Amino acid sequence: MNETQEATETADTVPFRYTVRPLRASDLDRVVGLERELFGAGAWSYGMLAEELGGKGRWYIAATYRDLTSIGPEPLVGYAGLWFDGEVVQIMTVGVAPGHQGRGAGRMLIKALIEHARKVGATAVLLEVAVNNEAALHLYSEFGFEQVGLRKRYYQPENLDAYTMRLNLAE
């Protein structure tokens, strides 16, 4: 990603900004923390994340947050990644800190993943999402993803079903 993407919105009348940038190995401790907070027993480990970050065909990004009324480092509040096999992009993960959900960080991450998929010439984008994740289902449908299947007991150890969703890019 050559340029960072930014979104400025207001939440509770406090201005804030999200920036999307490439995920770095130095971010992995924070990502592991978010994984545990967001996904509990199903969270990816440090080793799994490190392997993904360095894997062939993988592209991972981070969303950082800057409160425009304060000075300091911009903490990582979200992350996402994909795998491209030469034809179809598979979104591997998307996570946003609970305090930043519904404020635009997730939307920026998904938008960046779709833009990257187009850039590499993918014909479609696939993802799985928990059947009970209403916020994510709504966000994905806003981007044009359609439910194409159901994967029983996809998320382990929770035995939670997932919808498979697809966004066609070739149209």
Rosetta silent file (secondary structure, phi, psi, omega in degrees, C-alpha in Angstrom):
SEQUENCE: MNETQEATETADTVPFRYTVRPLRASDLDRVVGLERELFGAGAWSYGMLAEELGGKGRWYIAATYRDLTSIGPEPLVGYAGLWFDGEVVQIMTVGVAPGHQGRGAGRMLIKALIEHARKVGATAVLLEVAVNNEAALHLYSEFGFEQVGLRKRYYQPENLDAYTMRLNLAE
SCORE:     score description
SCORE:     0.000 S_00000001
   1 L     0.000  116.681 -175.486    0.000    0.000    0.000 S_00000001
   2 L   -82.025  -36.407 -178.656    1.748    3.167   -1.157 S_00000001
   3 L  -120.339  146.484  174.747   -0.546    5.723    0.365 S_00000001
   4 L   -81.179  152.171  177.159   -2.449    5.619    3.600 S_00000001
   5 E  -107.012  142.504 -177.628   -6.192    5.977    3.484 S_00000001
   6 E  -130.081  149.447  172.653   -7.926    8.218    5.986 S_00000001
   7 E  -136.608  133.414  176.643  -11.442    8.769    7.249 S_00000001
   8 E  -118.393  127.056  179.200  -12.488   11.536    9.565 S_00000001
   9 E  -139.398 -179.658  172.087  -15.778   11.276   11.409 S_00000001
  10 E  -125.221  140.761  175.860  -17.196   12.353   14.722 S_00000001
  11 E  -134.613  124.535 -178.321  -18.345   10.079   17.514 S_00000001
  12 L    55.366   36.252  178.431  -19.849   11.532   20.660 S_00000001
  13 L    62.993   13.741  176.198  -18.804   14.975   19.301 S_00000001
  14 E  -106.974  120.221 -179.642  -15.081   14.077   19.554 S_00000001
  15 E   -68.996  144.040  175.697  -13.272   14.163   16.213 S_00000001
  16 E  -147.526  165.566 -178.315  -11.178   11.154   15.300 S_00000001
  17 E  -139.710  138.219  172.739   -9.335    9.767   12.309 S_00000001
  18 E  -110.960  141.950  176.081   -8.612    6.280   11.062 S_00000001
  19 E  -128.551  137.640  175.546   -5.716    5.475    8.782 S_00000001
  20 E  -103.114  131.213  179.344   -5.144    2.197    6.954 S_00000001
  21 E  -143.941  166.324  177.055   -1.538    1.096    6.520 S_00000001
  22 E   -60.534  141.473  175.187    0.323   -2.167    5.958 S_00000001
  23 L   -75.245  139.065 -178.489    0.406   -4.461    8.985 S_00000001
  24 L  -115.279  156.777  176.810    3.914   -4.908   10.391 S_00000001
  25 H   -56.527  -33.910  179.686    5.499   -7.696   12.401 S_00000001
  26 H   -67.609  -12.033  177.725    5.851   -5.183   15.244 S_00000001
  27 H   -86.279  -11.323 -168.635    2.020   -4.995   15.344 S_00000001
  28 H   -62.507  -35.012  177.415    1.541   -8.677   16.104 S_00000001
  29 H   -60.345  -43.930  178.394    1.442   -8.379   19.904 S_00000001
  30 H   -65.676  -41.082  179.896   -1.440   -5.897   19.625 S_00000001
  31 H   -64.310  -40.941  177.574   -3.198   -8.028   17.008 S_00000001
  32 H   -60.484  -41.444  176.984   -2.923  -11.108   19.257 S_00000001
  33 H   -61.541  -44.058  177.723   -4.518   -9.081   22.055 S_00000001
  34 H   -65.738  -41.119  177.397   -7.360   -8.000   19.790 S_00000001
  35 H   -54.236  -48.681 -178.639   -7.791  -11.573   18.533 S_00000001
  36 H   -63.982  -42.410 -179.877   -8.279  -12.819   22.099 S_00000001
  37 H   -65.027  -40.674 -174.692  -10.647   -9.975   22.945 S_00000001
  38 H   -85.265  -37.573 -169.270  -12.721  -10.427   19.785 S_00000001
  39 H  -118.589    1.272  174.251  -12.628  -14.170   19.142 S_00000001
  40 H    53.582 -128.782 -176.404  -11.954  -15.780   22.521 S_00000001
  41 H   -64.065  -21.189  179.746  -11.060  -19.467   22.293 S_00000001
  42 H   -89.100    5.742 -176.884  -11.103  -19.273   18.485 S_00000001
  43 L   -64.192  145.295  173.311   -8.416  -16.563   18.353 S_00000001
  44 L   -73.057  146.204  178.284   -5.389  -17.035   16.139 S_00000001
  45 L   -83.009  170.271  176.243   -2.082  -17.444   17.974 S_00000001
  46 H   -57.338  -45.588 -179.124    1.011  -15.298   17.522 S_00000001
  47 H   -61.922  -41.769  178.620    2.567  -18.058   15.410 S_00000001
  48 H   -63.480  -43.659 -179.804   -0.480  -18.366   13.170 S_00000001
  49 H   -65.569  -42.114  179.279   -0.586  -14.607   12.636 S_00000001
  50 H   -62.821  -40.796  178.525    3.153  -14.422   11.933 S_00000001
  51 H   -64.437  -41.913  177.460    2.827  -17.235    9.397 S_00000001
  52 H   -61.874  -46.752 -176.571   -0.096  -15.465    7.714 S_00000001
  53 H   -58.518  -36.370 -178.700    1.731  -12.145    7.600 S_00000001
  54 H   -96.823    1.963 -174.314    4.676  -13.720    5.788 S_00000001
  55 L   -73.535  151.077  178.369    2.708  -16.158    3.657 S_00000001
  56 L   -63.270  133.250  178.149    2.749  -16.227   -0.129 S_00000001
  57 L    78.436    4.595 -179.121   -0.157  -14.312   -1.648 S_00000001
  58 E   -91.962  150.097  175.284   -1.064  -12.713    1.690 S_00000001
  59 E  -146.386  115.349 -176.792   -1.719   -8.986    2.214 S_00000001
  60 E  -119.360  142.697 -177.357   -2.442   -7.665    5.706 S_00000001
  61 E  -133.135  161.352  179.208   -3.355   -4.149    6.789 S_00000001
  62 E  -125.092  147.531  170.260   -3.924   -2.246   10.021 S_00000001
  63 E  -107.144  125.900  176.418   -6.334    0.506   10.991 S_00000001
  64 E  -112.274  160.965 -173.526   -4.885    3.066   13.352 S_00000001
  65 E  -126.782  135.906  174.555   -6.713    5.746   15.290 S_00000001
  66 E  -132.923  119.255  174.053   -5.778    9.314   16.091 S_00000001
  67 E   -76.579  118.019 -175.329   -7.850   11.489   18.341 S_00000001
  68 L   -70.411   -5.017  179.018   -7.478   14.917   16.758 S_00000001
  69 L  -100.958    1.195 -179.055   -7.735   16.573   20.156 S_00000001
  70 L  -135.336  167.950 -179.477   -4.691   14.841   21.684 S_00000001
  71 L  -113.652  141.409  177.318   -1.031   14.164   20.992 S_00000001
  72 L   150.274 -178.587 -179.259    0.563   10.736   21.010 S_00000001
  73 L   -67.213  155.468  178.513    1.021    7.542   19.064 S_00000001
  74 L   -94.082  105.849 -177.063   -1.743    6.255   16.823 S_00000001
  75 L   -71.172  149.712  174.967   -2.833    2.927   18.298 S_00000001
  76 E   -75.211  124.273 -178.515   -3.758   -0.028   16.136 S_00000001
  77 E  -120.342   -2.919  178.466   -7.525   -0.542   16.481 S_00000001
  78 E  -164.416  163.917 -179.728   -8.201   -2.957   13.632 S_00000001
  79 E  -156.617  158.550  178.319   -6.621   -5.324   11.164 S_00000001
  80 E  -160.386  158.051  178.904   -7.582   -7.373    8.139 S_00000001
  81 E  -155.873  161.036 -179.918   -5.959   -9.650    5.643 S_00000001
  82 E  -139.122  166.526  174.846   -6.477  -11.569    2.463 S_00000001
  83 E  -130.045  130.175  179.535   -5.036  -14.392    0.435 S_00000001
  84 E  -115.922  122.046 -177.107   -4.889  -14.253   -3.355 S_00000001
  85 L   -99.105    6.725 -178.805   -4.483  -17.530   -5.237 S_00000001
  86 L   108.036  -13.248  178.549   -4.274  -16.012   -8.711 S_00000001
  87 L  -136.888  -51.767 -175.700   -8.001  -15.834   -9.370 S_00000001
  88 E  -119.728  139.020  174.194  -10.105  -15.283   -6.255 S_00000001
  89 E   -91.200  135.951  173.743   -9.289  -13.310   -3.117 S_00000001
  90 E  -113.062  118.193  173.743  -10.203  -14.885    0.206 S_00000001
  91 E   -73.414  120.162 -174.898  -10.605  -12.470    3.121 S_00000001
  92 E   -86.570  -37.322 -177.847   -8.880  -14.339    5.927 S_00000001
  93 E  -162.659  150.708  171.074   -9.714  -12.129    8.883 S_00000001
  94 E  -144.317  129.460  177.361  -11.135   -8.774    9.903 S_00000001
  95 E  -143.878  136.025  177.609  -11.050   -7.493   13.464 S_00000001
  96 E  -133.012  132.368  179.052  -11.874   -4.116   14.997 S_00000001
  97 L   -52.971  138.326 -176.639  -11.540   -3.205   18.675 S_00000001
  98 H   -50.409  -39.969 -179.528  -14.983   -3.074   20.324 S_00000001
  99 H   -69.237   -9.197 -179.011  -14.703    0.637   21.125 S_00000001
 100 H  -116.109    0.902  178.087  -14.144    1.402   17.439 S_00000001
 101 L   -69.633  140.961  179.413  -16.788   -0.835   15.902 S_00000001
 102 L    79.043   10.431 -177.467  -19.450    1.009   13.949 S_00000001
 103 L  -114.976    1.774  175.423  -17.263    4.105   13.515 S_00000001
 104 L   114.415  -14.077 -179.043  -15.748    3.480   10.092 S_00000001
 105 H   -65.722  -46.399  179.290  -12.560    1.512   10.781 S_00000001
 106 H   -62.769  -40.609  178.509  -14.008   -1.792    9.571 S_00000001
 107 H   -60.560  -42.939  179.115  -15.496   -0.134    6.507 S_00000001
 108 H   -64.529  -40.160  179.428  -12.075    1.303    5.603 S_00000001
 109 H   -63.715  -46.654  179.736  -10.424   -2.082    6.033 S_00000001
 110 H   -63.042  -43.700  178.962  -12.967   -3.856    3.805 S_00000001
 111 H   -59.081  -43.502 -179.914  -12.750   -1.110    1.197 S_00000001
 112 H   -65.361  -39.269  178.313   -8.945   -1.405    1.124 S_00000001
 113 H   -63.890  -42.982  179.358   -9.129   -5.205    0.763 S_00000001
 114 H   -65.220  -43.120  177.850  -11.572   -4.917   -2.148 S_00000001
 115 H   -60.368  -40.541  178.663   -9.424   -2.249   -3.833 S_00000001
 116 H   -66.118  -40.062  177.862   -6.374   -4.509   -3.477 S_00000001
 117 H   -58.736  -43.468  177.540   -8.344   -7.435   -4.918 S_00000001
 118 H   -63.407  -42.623 -177.199   -9.197   -5.327   -7.974 S_00000001
 119 H   -61.416  -37.119 -178.631   -5.574   -4.181   -8.272 S_00000001
 120 L   -87.314   -0.213  175.362   -4.248   -7.760   -8.384 S_00000001
 121 L    86.037   21.614  178.607   -6.878   -8.774  -10.947 S_00000001
 122 L   -65.793  147.025  177.763   -9.092  -10.988   -8.782 S_00000001
 123 L   -89.716  -19.331 -178.455  -12.414  -12.023  -10.285 S_00000001
 124 E  -160.543  164.841  174.493  -14.155  -12.270   -6.907 S_00000001
 125 E  -124.504  129.764  177.029  -13.756  -11.872   -3.156 S_00000001
 126 E  -115.119  153.559  174.308  -14.871  -14.601   -0.755 S_00000001
 127 E  -158.010  161.674  169.895  -15.235  -14.562    3.009 S_00000001
 128 E  -115.852  144.358  179.359  -16.830  -16.434    5.870 S_00000001
 129 E  -143.498  139.352  179.752  -18.759  -14.658    8.595 S_00000001
 130 E   -59.016  137.655 -176.436  -20.470  -15.986   11.710 S_00000001
 131 L   -62.284  -21.304 -179.285  -24.214  -16.306   11.188 S_00000001
 132 L   -97.937    6.652 -179.040  -24.824  -14.294   14.366 S_00000001
 133 L   -92.467   77.779 -175.274  -22.546  -11.356   13.444 S_00000001
 134 H   -59.782  -40.025 -178.500  -25.305   -8.984   12.314 S_00000001
 135 H   -63.184  -44.973  179.756  -23.056   -5.915   12.112 S_00000001
 136 H   -67.527  -41.598  178.184  -20.572   -7.642    9.808 S_00000001
 137 H   -58.352  -42.348  178.925  -23.337   -9.174    7.688 S_00000001
 138 H   -65.128  -45.827  179.857  -24.835   -5.724    7.209 S_00000001
 139 H   -60.565  -47.435 -178.822  -21.465   -4.159    6.338 S_00000001
 140 H   -63.100  -39.095  179.130  -20.614   -6.870    3.817 S_00000001
 141 H   -66.596  -32.535  175.912  -24.007   -6.590    2.147 S_00000001
 142 H   -62.921  -29.523  177.510  -23.480   -2.827    1.794 S_00000001
 143 L   -84.744   -3.838  178.013  -20.352   -3.628   -0.242 S_00000001
 144 L    99.774    4.445  176.824  -22.354   -5.980   -2.454 S_00000001
 145 L   -66.973  142.991  177.704  -21.395   -9.340   -0.936 S_00000001
 146 E  -122.693  143.340  176.743  -24.042  -12.023   -1.339 S_00000001
 147 E   -71.335  127.272 -179.155  -24.567  -15.150    0.751 S_00000001
 148 E  -122.118   -5.244  179.981  -23.675  -18.194   -1.345 S_00000001
 149 E  -173.733  171.742  177.740  -23.434  -20.942    1.240 S_00000001
 150 E  -129.075  128.460  177.713  -23.518  -22.108    4.829 S_00000001
 151 E  -109.166  107.886 -178.724  -20.596  -23.821    6.540 S_00000001
 152 E   -66.793  135.694  175.204  -21.813  -25.824    9.516 S_00000001
 153 E    52.229   35.385 -177.245  -19.707  -25.625   12.694 S_00000001
 154 E   -64.210  -45.859 -177.552  -17.075  -23.562   10.811 S_00000001
 155 E   -88.115  121.605 -179.814  -15.857  -21.622   13.841 S_00000001
 156 L  -118.375  147.215   10.673  -14.193  -23.816   16.426 S_00000001
 157 L   -90.202   12.585 -174.869  -14.216  -24.512   19.294 S_00000001
 158 L   -77.392  -11.927 -175.482  -17.575  -22.694   19.452 S_00000001
 159 L    56.371   39.940 -176.718  -19.251  -24.943   16.816 S_00000001
 160 E   -96.713  133.562  178.570  -20.656  -21.785   15.243 S_00000001
 161 E   -73.039  156.487  177.922  -21.979  -21.805   11.685 S_00000001
 162 E  -134.004  143.460  168.984  -20.702  -19.345    9.081 S_00000001
 163 E   -85.655  140.170  167.287  -22.123  -17.930    5.907 S_00000001
 164 E   -93.085  130.705 -178.993  -19.873  -17.948    2.876 S_00000001
 165 E  -124.099  150.354 -176.319  -20.244  -14.652    1.043 S_00000001
 166 E  -135.830  139.523  171.961  -19.032  -13.608   -2.402 S_00000001
 167 E  -119.916  115.374  178.136  -18.455  -10.322   -4.158 S_00000001
 168 E   -80.184  131.164  179.932  -18.047  -10.663   -7.915 S_00000001
 169 L  -105.987  -15.834 -174.074  -15.490   -8.236   -9.338 S_00000001
 170 L   -77.595  -11.229 -176.144  -15.576   -9.354  -12.953 S_00000001
 171 L   -77.046    0.000    0.000  -18.948   -7.747  -13.658 S_00000001
